[in-house]
Amino acid sequence: WYQANGLLILPFSSFFLIGGLVWVIRTIRPEQVEPKE
């Protein structure tokens, strides 16, 4: 019997978490954004 322990959801949620964190940091501190080449 398979128990839903969230192992499948964890990698996807971590992607959203890291992406959201980067977006928040770049929104608050614009100097963190890399200059365009």
WOPE-V637817 format. One record per residue. N is the residue number from 1. RES is the residue in three letters. OMEGA is omega in radians with two decimals (* if undefined). Layout:
BEGIN
N,RES,OMEGA  N,RES,OMEGA
END
This chain:
BEGIN
1,TRP,-3.10  2,TYR,3.08  3,GLN,3.14  4,ALA,-3.12  5,ASN,3.06  6,GLY,3.14  7,LEU,-3.14  8,LEU,-3.08  9,ILE,-3.03  10,LEU,-3.12  11,PRO,-3.12  12,PHE,-3.13  13,SER,3.12  14,SER,3.08  15,PHE,3.14  16,PHE,-3.12  17,LEU,-3.13  18,ILE,3.12  19,GLY,3.12  20,GLY,3.13  21,LEU,3.12  22,VAL,-3.13  23,TRP,-3.14  24,VAL,-3.13  25,ILE,-3.13  26,ARG,3.10  27,THR,-3.11  28,ILE,-3.09  29,ARG,-3.08  30,PRO,-3.14  31,GLU,3.11  32,GLN,-3.11  33,VAL,-3.13  34,GLU,3.14  35,PRO,3.13  36,LYS,-3.12  37,GLU,*
END
